[in-house]
């Protein structure tokens, strides 16, 4: 009996530790903190002095949101830092920022955080999506993912092949290496090579579409892609005199609505996360900020900024 117990006790300990480690691994690698210490109504009245405000860095697609959050929580406007995901992750590891706001990380980026020897926590902040837009005159309202792959690989070059008009497809692309282009390559195309873009069908940077002439919008035969938040907040900004008559396409018979992004049914939904160092003590300004953004107050700020609140 004693010998069997001597054998069993180490096994039990190993299993118990493995369960704990496995849970931590899953919690971080899934991108969602499973043990959030915050309640929905906590920190509802928190405000910050500018000198107390955490150092935040976000991807460019979150620029308007983080600026709005700061203005709401401090009462003053100041541009927040923005950059690429790799730059943000490096700064978080090196303690150059307190809070990172990024989309779901790549395996390499996750490994970089893990290999830093530090531990991190992540929390869901908002949703976005890769969306496809076409001329309002296009008779098609839905494309399957396989159709999009064939369009951008060059296999399909005329809308009539998809049941539309006998019209050449003008498939606009983003510049190589941009975040949105990388999304299309990894999420849509996967192992299928995109055709070389013709010069007039290549957009120079991620937000250049917002500055192009109105003839580009609604150009018959065209299809392009962007982020849902860009489409709603930048390409249709009446205050800036920008209007985009293009329509958004459903993909796989699912329309790119806020509801479908919240329930993740739209196939190219993107989740943005808050990531902080676990060493932040309870009650410090970083955790107060996180708690505020997870509260009802935070959700209202996100909605007021035009973004999608969870």
Number of C-alpha atoms within 10 A of each C-alpha: 6 7 7 8 10 10 11 12 11 11 12 11 11 12 12 12 12 12 12 12 12 11 13 17 13 14 16 19 18 13 22 20 20 15 10 13 10 16 12 15 14 17 21 16 9 14 18 16 10 15 8 12 16 18 16 21 27 25 21 19 21 21 17 17 21 25 17 20 20 21 15 15 20 17 14 12 14 13 12 18 16 19 15 14 22 16 13 23 25 16 16 22 20 11 12 14 19 21 26 23 27 25 22 18 17 12 9 10 15 15 12 15 16 16 10 11 9 11 15 17 21 25 21 21 23 23 22 24 22 22 24 22 21 25 22 19 14 19 12 16 16 16 16 15 17 12 17 19 20 17 21 26 17 17 12 17 17 18 20 13 12 15 10 14 16 12 15 14 19 22 22 18 26 24 16 14 11 13 19 20 18 15 18 21 19 12 13 18 19 12 9 13 12 17 14 12 17 11 10 9 16 16 18 14 16 18 18 11 21 18 10 12 9 14 8 13 23 19 17 18 20 21 26 21 20 23 21 25 20 21 24 14 16 20 24 17 15 11 8 9 8 16 17 21 16 24 18 22 23 21 21 14 14 15 19 23 15 19 13 15 23 18 11 15 14 23 21 20 20 20 20 21 24 22 24 23 19 13 10 14 10 11 10 11 18 21 21 20 22 21 24 25 26 24 18 18 19 24 20 15 20 21 15 14 17 14 22 19 21 17
